[in-house]
């Protein structure tokens, strides 16, 4: 029933080491045939040592097929391996290349339970020049009528090598019912591989990490996670606290693509949540473009976790990718979300609620086809752009210029937070730039930023809109040492303007701080009439 692993290559004495044997073929097709908990192994053999010549090549992993025409007896399939063999040492010569991971195919009509399932690439052998690591293999697991529960790791990553790593492999898991994976999922390599997880019910990923990261200057891979409810099984996608879904690019390589979705053709109105609790999604690159993230839910989407589009915003030449969040009914963003430099978040839903914190860095963009509803617990800050309408019951804090491409409505609990450093030509103070109409209410909070300096009569257009209606019910203005307001506030048809009633000069220590942070005072803002 089981194919044995390949034998190791012989040592080459003063010559080239022998090639490791390829893994064999293990096939289970008989009706009701049982497997022991010991599992199956069809790994390739290691290459032999070449003391003066090149190390032997590692053997390729073999083929394991478990495709019976009836459910197997209950119990776990155990651990299943089809790893590539390691390359042999080359001594003072070249190390042998690692063997490629093999192929594992499991197709059952019933429930599937298993431990570790690996088709790793073999390591490159050491030598004057190390051998290349073998590429990861492929793993396909399908249960046509039952659930899948995997207690061990799923791994088709490439091993490292002295000269280069191989490519990440392919993982495809499809469950007719619920899918539960309780360990790591790894398809990383020189370029990231592919991970596809698909369930007909709940999809629980109790994994600390799901990764298709890249190395050697290559791009991250592709990760697709889908839960599809049926007439008898509800669907959801949940990740534990601290979990990371990662498809990072390396060096000049771009970040990969991550898609998480729940869809249904049966329950058009059923809530199908995607819940990311305390974890993170990372498609950044430390030198290339960021990747893309797509979160799609038929009815409801909750992100309680951090979402990183490109956290390398300190490198201005590298741009983030995008996040697309789609839902048929409602979207709720309750955790911190950062849109990096050049990144984009697209929200498509009749209702988009924000109860957490969204920071939009310079050149970042949040694209919303429906009004963005900022609750009293939510906040939006930064110097990027919101393309659609914004209805705020929370806190809006520009950092230099924050742009709203549609209309802006500030409700009675809403707060507009404006900082003033100095200069009257839109340098060194915060601006909310609204391309549509503004309807004001709630609170205006004005504060002096460290090192603030300006003359009496200086004016600051802190809100610019096509038209302005309504007024703030509360205006908090900084006071001088005599308790008198430093600014007057005036609203005309399209602007909210602060006028300095007296000069403000920094304290001596603040002057030193201001000189060391001169960039704060030299940030330019775009005028709508330029």
RODO-2510 file (C-alpha; in nm, 4 decimals, decimal comma):
residues 530
     n   res          X          Y          Z
     1     x     0,0000     0,0000     0,0000
     2     x     0,2638     0,2506     0,1004
     3     x     0,5498     0,3592    -0,1225
     4     x     0,8802     0,3750     0,0579
     5     x     1,1083     0,6766     0,0636
     6     x     1,4020     0,6928    -0,1752
     7     x     1,7361     0,5681    -0,0516
     8     x     2,0280     0,8021     0,0093
     9     x     2,2957     0,8475    -0,2544
    10     x     2,6365     0,6924    -0,1970
    11     x     2,9383     0,8975    -0,1014
    12     x     3,1667     0,9818    -0,3890
    13     x     3,4986     0,9381    -0,2146
    14     x     3,7143     1,1863    -0,3997
    15     x     3,4513     1,2333    -0,6651
    16     x     3,0877     1,3376    -0,7038
    17     x     2,8411     1,2135    -0,4455
    18     x     2,5635     0,9845    -0,5555
    19     x     2,2136     1,1134    -0,6298
    20     x     1,9515     1,0422    -0,3681
    21     x     1,6717     0,8152    -0,4765
    22     x     1,3322     0,9596    -0,5608
    23     x     1,0447     0,8883    -0,3299
    24     x     0,8129     0,6107    -0,4347
    25     x     0,4383     0,6031    -0,4993
    26     x     0,1864     0,5242    -0,2265
    27     x    -0,1712     0,4711    -0,3420
    28     x    -0,4848     0,3890    -0,1440
    29     x    -0,7831     0,3195    -0,3685
    30     x    -0,9445     0,0063    -0,2240
    31     x    -1,2907     0,0182    -0,0731
    32     x    -1,2809     0,0748     0,3035
    33     x    -0,9055     0,0178     0,3336
    34     x    -0,7720     0,1287     0,6718
    35     x    -0,4607     0,3338     0,7322
    36     x    -0,2529     0,3079     1,0479
    37     x    -0,1936     0,6158     1,2613
    38     x     0,1718     0,5936     1,1609
    39     x     0,0884     0,7661     0,8341
    40     x     0,2754     0,7466     0,5044
    41     x     0,6166     0,8568     0,3799
    42     x     0,7343     0,8888     0,0193
    43     x     1,0173     1,1357     0,0695
    44     x     1,3219     1,1498    -0,1560
    45     x     1,6622     1,0359    -0,0346
    46     x     1,9493     1,2675     0,0447
    47     x     2,2349     1,3147    -0,1999
    48     x     2,5685     1,1563    -0,1172
    49     x     2,8779     1,3472    -0,0062
    50     x     3,1378     1,4415    -0,2654
    51     x     3,4518     1,5134    -0,0676
    52     x     3,6360     1,6698    -0,3619
    53     x     3,3629     1,6622    -0,6231
    54     x     3,0115     1,7978    -0,6158
    55     x     2,7636     1,6739    -0,3597
    56     x     2,4890     1,4486    -0,4881
    57     x     2,1458     1,5782    -0,5787
    58     x     1,8641     1,5200    -0,3353
    59     x     1,5926     1,2911    -0,4616
    60     x     1,2502     1,4337    -0,5430
    61     x     0,9580     1,3564    -0,3175
    62     x     0,7261     1,0881    -0,4436
    63     x     0,3509     1,0652    -0,4998
    64     x     0,0964     0,9820    -0,2310
    65     x    -0,2642     0,9232    -0,3420
    66     x    -0,5474     0,8479    -0,1018
    67     x    -0,8574     0,8302    -0,3197
    68     x    -1,0816     0,5441    -0,2043
    69     x    -1,4355     0,5188    -0,3387
    70     x    -1,5846     0,4920     0,0103
    71     x    -1,5185     0,6616     0,3451
    72     x    -1,2196     0,5275     0,5350
    73     x    -1,2761     0,3891     0,8838
    74     x    -1,2735     0,6486     1,1570
    75     x    -0,9408     0,7717     1,2863
    76     x    -0,6624     0,9981     1,1739
    77     x    -0,4569     0,9399     0,8611
    78     x    -0,1532     1,0262     1,0724
    79     x     0,1428     1,2164     0,9343
    80     x     0,1965     1,2187     0,5581
    81     x     0,5288     1,3149     0,3987
    82     x     0,6521     1,3517     0,0402
    83     x     0,9502     1,5773     0,1056
    84     x     1,2410     1,6327    -0,1299
    85     x     1,5767     1,4935    -0,0198
    86     x     1,8559     1,7207     0,0960
    87     x     2,1486     1,7847    -0,1369
    88     x     2,4776     1,6255    -0,0442
    89     x     2,7754     1,8176     0,0863
    90     x     3,0330     1,9117    -0,1739
    91     x     3,3258     1,9623     0,0644
    92     x     3,5550     2,2001    -0,1242
    93     x     3,3326     2,1742    -0,4345
    94     x     2,9707     2,2553    -0,5073
    95     x     2,6971     2,1369    -0,2783
    96     x     2,4202     1,9285    -0,4301
    97     x     2,0815     2,0795    -0,5020
    98     x     1,7904     1,9807    -0,2822
    99     x     1,5161     1,7702    -0,4337
   100     x     1,1726     1,9107    -0,5107
   101     x     0,8844     1,8265    -0,2849
   102     x     0,6476     1,5600    -0,4086
   103     x     0,2729     1,5494    -0,4615
   104     x     0,0059     1,4497    -0,2095
   105     x    -0,3542     1,3950    -0,3200
   106     x    -0,6267     1,3054    -0,0685
   107     x    -0,9865     1,2784    -0,1886
   108     x    -1,2515     1,1235     0,0372
   109     x    -1,6329     1,1228     0,0356
   110     x    -1,6431     1,1554     0,4147
   111     x    -1,4645     1,3252     0,7019
   112     x    -1,0865     1,3701     0,6846
   113     x    -0,8648     1,3911     0,9916
   114     x    -0,4857     1,4047     0,9717
   115     x    -0,1677     1,5287     1,1395
   116     x     0,1278     1,6874     0,9612
   117     x     0,1091     1,6882     0,5809
   118     x     0,4346     1,8005     0,4202
   119     x     0,5791     1,8186     0,0688
   120     x     0,8839     2,0285     0,1506
   121     x     1,1672     2,1067    -0,0853
   122     x     1,5027     1,9665     0,0231
   123     x     1,7865     2,1817     0,1517
   124     x     2,0820     2,2578    -0,0720
   125     x     2,4034     2,0882     0,0319
   126     x     2,6950     2,2796     0,1773
   127     x     3,0181     2,3330    -0,0143
   128     x     3,2410     2,5986    -0,1648
   129     x     2,9161     2,7093    -0,3238
   130     x     2,6097     2,5701    -0,1597
   131     x     2,3481     2,3925    -0,3640
   132     x     2,0066     2,5394    -0,4405
   133     x     1,7121     2,4528    -0,2226
   134     x     1,4426     2,2394    -0,3795
   135     x     1,1012     2,3866    -0,4613
   136     x     0,8006     2,2940    -0,2543
   137     x     0,5636     2,0327    -0,3871
   138     x     0,1834     2,0253    -0,3980
   139     x    -0,0857     1,9160    -0,1524
   140     x    -0,4489     1,8657    -0,2560
   141     x    -0,7043     1,7632     0,0039
   142     x    -1,0743     1,7313    -0,0782
   143     x    -1,3684     1,6014     0,1218
   144     x    -1,6735     1,5880    -0,1008
   145     x    -1,9264     1,5231     0,1741
   146     x    -1,7746     1,5867     0,5159
   147     x    -1,5576     1,8086     0,7259
   148     x    -1,1790     1,8326     0,7338
   149     x    -0,9843     1,8600     1,0593
   150     x    -0,6063     1,8979     1,0399
   151     x    -0,4183     1,9013     1,3683
   152     x    -0,0678     1,9337     1,2253
   153     x     0,1102     2,1728     0,9946
   154     x     0,0558     2,1936     0,6190
   155     x     0,3854     2,2759     0,4533
   156     x     0,5050     2,3032     0,0920
   157     x     0,7723     2,5625     0,1560
   158     x     1,1058     2,5629    -0,0192
   159     x     1,4185     2,4925     0,1775
   160     x     1,7051     2,7364     0,1731
   161     x     2,0202     2,6810    -0,0276
   162     x     2,3669     2,8279    -0,0494
   163     x     2,2960     2,9814    -0,3890
   164     x     1,9183     3,0241    -0,3852
   165     x     1,5925     2,8934    -0,2497
   166     x     1,3360     2,7093    -0,4556
   167     x     0,9828     2,8238    -0,5251
   168     x     0,7022     2,7894    -0,2758
   169     x     0,4618     2,5087    -0,3528
   170     x     0,0829     2,4789    -0,3812
   171     x    -0,1744     2,3963    -0,1121
   172     x    -0,5387     2,3402    -0,2034
   173     x    -0,7869     2,2237     0,0607
   174     x    -1,1602     2,1923    -0,0090
   175     x    -1,4096     2,0690     0,2507
   176     x    -1,7715     1,9837     0,1812
   177     x    -1,8470     2,0833     0,5406
   178     x    -1,6497     2,2681     0,8044
   179     x    -1,2748     2,3161     0,7703
   180     x    -1,0582     2,3371     1,0819
   181     x    -0,6796     2,3794     1,0691
   182     x    -0,4983     2,3951     1,4013
   183     x    -0,1402     2,4602     1,2999
   184     x     0,0661     2,6614     1,0548
   185     x     0,0173     2,6694     0,6762
   186     x     0,3331     2,7460     0,4807
   187     x     0,3956     2,7942     0,1081
   188     x     0,6877     3,0346     0,1295
   189     x     0,9872     3,0232    -0,1018
   190     x     1,2082     3,2310    -0,3281
   191     x     0,8750     3,3459    -0,4643
   192     x     0,5714     3,2727    -0,2539
   193     x     0,3526     2,9827    -0,3501
   194     x    -0,0245     2,9433    -0,3545
   195     x    -0,2661     2,8606    -0,0706
   196     x    -0,6363     2,7961    -0,1426
   197     x    -0,8688     2,7079     0,1474
   198     x    -1,2362     2,6455     0,0702
   199     x    -1,5080     2,5209     0,3055
   200     x    -1,8774     2,4500     0,2741
   201     x    -1,9388     2,5690     0,6288
   202     x    -1,7429     2,7301     0,9083
   203     x    -1,3759     2,7886     0,8424
   204     x    -1,1727     2,7980     1,1633
   205     x    -0,8020     2,8727     1,1290
   206     x    -0,6443     2,8280     1,4689
   207     x    -0,3078     2,8944     1,3116
   208     x    -0,0480     3,1381     1,4300
   209     x     0,0643     3,1982     1,0758
   210     x    -0,0536     3,1385     0,7194
   211     x     0,2284     3,2424     0,4925
   212     x     0,3252     3,2604     0,1270
   213     x     0,6182     3,4949     0,1846
   214     x     0,8983     3,5435    -0,0656
   215     x     1,2778     3,5577    -0,0410
   216     x     1,5669     3,6465    -0,2744
   217     x     1,4041     3,9645    -0,4049
   218     x     1,0922     3,7871    -0,5316
   219     x     0,7192     3,8561    -0,4942
   220     x     0,4867     3,7158    -0,2306
   221     x     0,2411     3,4460    -0,3254
   222     x    -0,1362     3,4188    -0,3383
   223     x    -0,3648     3,3192    -0,0502
   224     x    -0,7380     3,2570    -0,1028
   225     x    -0,9699     3,1684     0,1887
   226     x    -1,3400     3,1063     0,1154
   227     x    -1,6341     2,9837     0,3249
   228     x    -1,9521     2,8841     0,1367
   229     x    -2,2635     2,8052     0,3426
   230     x    -2,4970     2,5245     0,2402
   231     x    -2,8567     2,4406     0,3272
   232     x    -2,7335     2,2608     0,6395
   233     x    -2,4137     2,4428     0,7301
   234     x    -2,3661     2,8064     0,8197
   235     x    -2,0472     2,9782     0,7093
   236     x    -1,7994     3,1995     0,8828
   237     x    -1,4290     3,2732     0,8755
   238     x    -1,2520     3,3279     1,2045
   239     x    -0,8892     3,3829     1,2999
   240     x    -0,7520     3,3715     1,6545
   241     x    -0,5827     3,6540     1,8383
   242     x    -0,2284     3,7073     1,7187
   243     x    -0,2699     3,5183     1,3915
   244     x    -0,0945     3,6533     1,0836
   245     x    -0,1884     3,5971     0,7203
   246     x     0,1197     3,7000     0,5281
   247     x     0,2282     3,7212     0,1628
   248     x     0,5203     3,9587     0,1974
   249     x     0,7458     4,0487    -0,0910
   250     x     1,1199     4,0582    -0,0427
   251     x     1,3599     4,3366    -0,1402
   252     x     1,2423     4,4634    -0,4811
   253     x     0,9702     4,1986    -0,5031
   254     x     0,6088     4,3022    -0,4579
   255     x     0,3770     4,1870    -0,1850
   256     x     0,1380     3,9095    -0,2781
   257     x    -0,2401     3,8865    -0,2892
   258     x    -0,4713     3,7760    -0,0083
   259     x    -0,8439     3,7101    -0,0540
   260     x    -1,0868     3,6193     0,2273
   261     x    -1,4529     3,5744     0,1344
   262     x    -1,7860     3,4246     0,2320
   263     x    -2,0460     3,3753    -0,0397
   264     x    -2,3794     3,1993    -0,0757
   265     x    -2,6332     3,1320    -0,3478
   266     x    -2,8731     2,9791    -0,0936
   267     x    -2,9169     3,2332     0,1850
   268     x    -2,9304     3,5716     0,0172
   269     x    -2,9985     3,7513     0,3463
   270     x    -2,7974     3,5372     0,5885
   271     x    -2,5231     3,7088     0,7869
   272     x    -2,1940     3,5452     0,6966
   273     x    -1,9270     3,7031     0,9139
   274     x    -1,5573     3,7369     0,8550
   275     x    -1,3962     3,7977     1,1931
   276     x    -1,0289     3,8817     1,2326
   277     x    -0,9695     3,9027     1,6071
   278     x    -0,6452     4,0634     1,7109
   279     x    -0,4452     3,9252     1,4200
   280     x    -0,3063     4,0892     1,1126
   281     x    -0,2888     4,0787     0,7344
   282     x     0,0438     4,1700     0,5785
   283     x     0,1186     4,2126     0,2064
   284     x     0,3977     4,4619     0,2553
   285     x     0,7378     4,4568     0,0906
   286     x     1,0590     4,5914     0,2371
   287     x     1,1654     4,7287    -0,0999
   288     x     0,8946     4,6761    -0,3621
   289     x     0,5289     4,7545    -0,4041
   290     x     0,2790     4,6341    -0,1491
   291     x     0,0311     4,3686    -0,2540
   292     x    -0,3480     4,3556    -0,2363
   293     x    -0,6015     4,2276     0,0152
   294     x    -0,9646     4,1500    -0,0708
   295     x    -1,2202     4,0855     0,2051
   296     x    -1,5593     3,9852     0,0648
   297     x    -1,8705     3,8976     0,2641
   298     x    -2,2258     3,8515     0,1456
   299     x    -2,3819     4,0005     0,4555
   300     x    -2,1447     4,1215     0,7242
   301     x    -1,7773     4,1845     0,7728
   302     x    -1,6041     4,2688     1,0986
   303     x    -1,2346     4,3469     1,1159
   304     x    -1,1293     4,3681     1,4786
   305     x    -0,7663     4,3260     1,3869
   306     x    -0,4837     4,5340     1,2502
   307     x    -0,4576     4,5434     0,8724
   308     x    -0,1238     4,6499     0,7304
   309     x    -0,1150     4,7545     0,3660
   310     x     0,2460     4,8674     0,3687
   311     x     0,4025     4,9417     0,7013
   312     x     0,7300     5,0608     0,5463
   313     x     0,6005     5,4166     0,5104
   314     x     0,9372     5,5545     0,6169
   315     x     1,0690     5,4582     0,2700
   316     x     0,8956     5,7143     0,0471
   317     x     0,9823     5,5530    -0,2857
   318     x     0,7993     5,2319    -0,2062
   319     x     0,4241     5,2281    -0,2343
   320     x     0,1635     5,0191    -0,0623
   321     x    -0,0877     4,7985    -0,2368
   322     x    -0,4582     4,7889    -0,1808
   323     x    -0,7293     4,6406     0,0338
   324     x    -1,0746     4,5816    -0,1107
   325     x    -1,3567     4,5119     0,1364
   326     x    -1,6889     4,4141    -0,0207
   327     x    -2,0155     4,3192     0,1486
   328     x    -2,3768     4,2816     0,0440
   329     x    -2,5209     4,4356     0,3588
   330     x    -2,2859     4,5927     0,6109
   331     x    -1,9204     4,6430     0,6899
   332     x    -1,7854     4,7133     1,0364
   333     x    -1,4233     4,8140     1,0974
   334     x    -1,3589     4,7933     1,4709
   335     x    -0,9818     4,7603     1,4873
   336     x    -0,6834     4,9746     1,3901
   337     x    -0,6292     4,9919     1,0148
   338     x    -0,3321     5,1663     0,8555
   339     x    -0,3316     5,2690     0,4894
   340     x     0,0319     5,3166     0,3939
   341     x     0,1939     5,5560     0,1506
   342     x     0,0323     5,4974    -0,1868
   343     x    -0,1972     5,2274    -0,0453
   344     x    -0,5663     5,1982    -0,1266
   345     x    -0,8654     5,0554     0,0614
   346     x    -1,1843     5,0036    -0,1396
   347     x    -1,5118     4,9623     0,0519
   348     x    -1,8219     4,8558    -0,1422
   349     x    -2,1406     4,8173     0,0622
   350     x    -2,4759     4,9880     0,1244
   351     x    -2,3585     5,0475     0,4823
   352     x    -2,0000     5,1014     0,5999
   353     x    -1,9498     5,1471     0,9742
   354     x    -1,6251     5,2442     1,1447
   355     x    -1,5963     5,1985     1,5201
   356     x    -1,2170     5,1694     1,5284
   357     x    -0,9274     5,3835     1,4188
   358     x    -0,8265     5,4395     1,0562
   359     x    -0,5036     5,6178     0,9725
   360     x    -0,4536     5,7257     0,6111
   361     x    -0,0943     5,8227     0,5456
   362     x     0,0203     6,0640     0,2758
   363     x    -0,0804     5,9467    -0,0740
   364     x    -0,2977     5,6763     0,0815
   365     x    -0,6618     5,6497    -0,0232
   366     x    -0,9834     5,5015     0,1132
   367     x    -1,2348     5,4479    -0,1692
   368     x    -1,5966     5,4212    -0,0527
   369     x    -1,8973     5,3895    -0,2855
   370     x    -2,1394     5,4384     0,0062
   371     x    -2,1194     5,6917     0,2907
   372     x    -1,8562     5,6085     0,5492
   373     x    -2,0339     5,6117     0,8866
   374     x    -1,7889     5,6992     1,1626
   375     x    -1,9358     5,6082     1,5017
   376     x    -1,8651     5,7972     1,8247
   377     x    -1,5996     5,5368     1,9126
   378     x    -1,4264     5,5686     1,5746
   379     x    -1,1611     5,8028     1,4438
   380     x    -1,0003     5,8901     1,1133
   381     x    -0,6652     6,0650     1,0926
   382     x    -0,3871     6,1294     0,8471
   383     x    -0,2988     6,3143     0,5283
   384     x    -0,4590     6,0953     0,2626
   385     x    -0,7985     6,0955     0,0930
   386     x    -1,1482     5,9530     0,1443
   387     x    -1,3062     5,9505    -0,2003
   388     x    -1,6757     5,9371    -0,1032
   389     x    -1,9066     6,0886     0,1580
   390     x    -1,8123     6,0933     0,5275
   391     x    -2,0744     6,1073     0,8044
   392     x    -1,8917     6,1528     1,1333
   393     x    -2,0123     6,0956     1,4864
   394     x    -1,6524     6,0288     1,5918
   395     x    -1,3233     6,2165     1,5699
   396     x    -1,1659     6,3456     1,2479
   397     x    -0,8032     6,4553     1,2872
   398     x    -0,6206     6,5846     0,9770
   399     x    -0,2422     6,5642     0,9840
   400     x    -0,1611     6,8404     0,7370
   401     x    -0,4404     6,7993     0,4767
   402     x    -0,7018     6,5244     0,4948
   403     x    -0,9266     6,5237     0,1863
   404     x    -1,2911     6,4167     0,1636
   405     x    -1,3887     6,3658    -0,2004
   406     x    -1,7647     6,3767    -0,1345
   407     x    -1,9843     6,5510     0,1227
   408     x    -1,8931     6,5854     0,4901
   409     x    -2,1522     6,5721     0,7667
   410     x    -2,0529     6,6152     1,1297
   411     x    -2,3152     6,4898     1,3733
   412     x    -2,3810     6,6226     1,7254
   413     x    -2,1257     6,3857     1,8836
   414     x    -1,8655     6,4433     1,6132
   415     x    -1,5335     6,6181     1,6748
   416     x    -1,3088     6,7974     1,4265
   417     x    -0,9580     6,8140     1,5743
   418     x    -0,7336     7,0872     1,4265
   419     x    -0,3727     7,1658     1,5216
   420     x    -0,2035     7,4992     1,4489
   421     x     0,1743     7,5462     1,4345
   422     x     0,2007     7,8682     1,2395
   423     x     0,2153     8,0643     0,9133
   424     x    -0,0876     8,1941     0,7288
   425     x    -0,0310     8,0428     0,3848
   426     x    -0,1485     7,6900     0,4670
   427     x     0,1870     7,5809     0,6020
   428     x     0,2117     7,4224     0,9418
   429     x    -0,1542     7,3727     1,0283
   430     x    -0,4197     7,1079     0,9751
   431     x    -0,6843     7,1312     0,7051
   432     x    -0,9972     6,9299     0,6254
   433     x    -1,0367     6,9739     0,2500
   434     x    -1,3891     6,8814     0,1353
   435     x    -1,4591     6,8638    -0,2370
   436     x    -1,8339     6,8424    -0,1764
   437     x    -2,0618     7,0194     0,0727
   438     x    -2,0057     7,0429     0,4500
   439     x    -2,2823     7,0230     0,7127
   440     x    -2,1448     7,1120     1,0537
   441     x    -2,2455     7,0157     1,4077
   442     x    -2,0813     6,8826     1,7207
   443     x    -1,7438     7,0112     1,8359
   444     x    -1,4461     7,1962     1,6892
   445     x    -1,1281     7,1396     1,8931
   446     x    -0,8374     7,3729     1,8124
   447     x    -0,4970     7,3268     1,9730
   448     x    -0,1504     7,4786     1,9372
   449     x     0,1149     7,2401     1,8124
   450     x     0,4644     7,2447     1,9692
   451     x     0,6697     7,5416     1,8517
   452     x     0,3642     7,7399     1,7313
   453     x     0,4557     8,0876     1,6083
   454     x     0,2493     8,3451     1,4185
   455     x     0,1583     8,7124     1,4203
   456     x    -0,1664     8,8768     1,5149
   457     x    -0,3989     8,8836     1,2144
   458     x    -0,2664     8,5561     1,0687
   459     x    -0,5476     8,3562     0,9092
   460     x    -0,5880     7,9799     0,8842
   461     x    -0,8416     7,8228     0,6475
   462     x    -0,8839     7,4979     0,8414
   463     x    -1,1908     7,3730     0,6502
   464     x    -1,2533     7,4244     0,2811
   465     x    -1,5724     7,3026     0,1084
   466     x    -1,7960     7,3760    -0,1906
   467     x    -2,0531     7,5085     0,0591
   468     x    -2,0855     7,5156     0,4383
   469     x    -2,4107     7,4927     0,6337
   470     x    -2,4857     7,4443     1,0013
   471     x    -2,2475     7,5323     1,2812
   472     x    -2,0531     7,3730     1,5630
   473     x    -2,2415     7,3586     1,8918
   474     x    -1,9143     7,3679     2,0874
   475     x    -1,5897     7,5428     1,9901
   476     x    -1,2822     7,4858     2,2035
   477     x    -1,0159     7,7519     2,1367
   478     x    -0,6794     7,7805     2,3171
   479     x    -0,6622     8,0697     2,5636
   480     x    -0,3801     8,3118     2,6421
   481     x    -0,2389     8,3658     2,9904
   482     x    -0,5218     8,6108     3,0646
   483     x    -0,7878     8,3575     2,9732
   484     x    -0,8705     8,5273     2,6417
   485     x    -0,9205     8,3283     2,3194
   486     x    -0,6266     8,3319     2,0792
   487     x    -0,8426     8,2903     1,7688
   488     x    -1,1715     8,4105     1,6322
   489     x    -1,3764     8,1686     1,4190
   490     x    -1,5634     8,2714     1,1067
   491     x    -1,7606     8,0641     0,8571
   492     x    -1,8487     8,1886     0,5113
   493     x    -2,0165     8,0101     0,2211
   494     x    -1,7293     7,7680     0,1656
   495     x    -1,4639     7,8076     0,4342
   496     x    -1,4026     7,7903     0,8062
   497     x    -1,1347     8,0439     0,8976
   498     x    -0,9425     8,1061     1,2182
   499     x    -0,7914     8,4514     1,2684
   500     x    -0,5178     8,5101     1,5264
   501     x    -0,6259     8,7787     1,7748
   502     x    -0,2731     8,8125     1,9082
   503     x     0,0799     8,7037     1,8275
   504     x     0,2069     8,3702     1,9540
   505     x     0,5752     8,3004     2,0024
   506     x     0,7243     7,9735     2,1242
   507     x     0,8931     7,9305     2,4580
   508     x     1,2775     7,9174     2,4293
   509     x     1,2815     7,5376     2,4679
   510     x     1,0056     7,5111     2,2119
   511     x     1,2168     7,7103     1,9628
   512     x     1,4872     7,4466     1,9821
   513     x     1,2307     7,1718     1,9361
   514     x     1,0764     7,3566     1,6442
   515     x     1,4103     7,3906     1,4677
   516     x     1,4715     7,0179     1,5026
   517     x     1,1254     6,9491     1,3617
   518     x     1,1305     7,2084     1,0844
   519     x     0,9577     6,9673     0,8494
   520     x     0,6416     7,0140     1,0534
   521     x     0,6425     7,3835     0,9686
   522     x     0,7215     7,3400     0,6020
   523     x     0,4502     7,1001     0,4961
   524     x     0,2586     7,2448     0,2070
   525     x    -0,1093     7,1953     0,1503
   526     x    -0,2978     7,1901    -0,1760
   527     x    -0,5405     7,4723    -0,2371
   528     x    -0,8538     7,3771    -0,4238
   529     x    -0,8138     7,6802    -0,6497
   530     x    -0,4615     7,5841    -0,7660
***
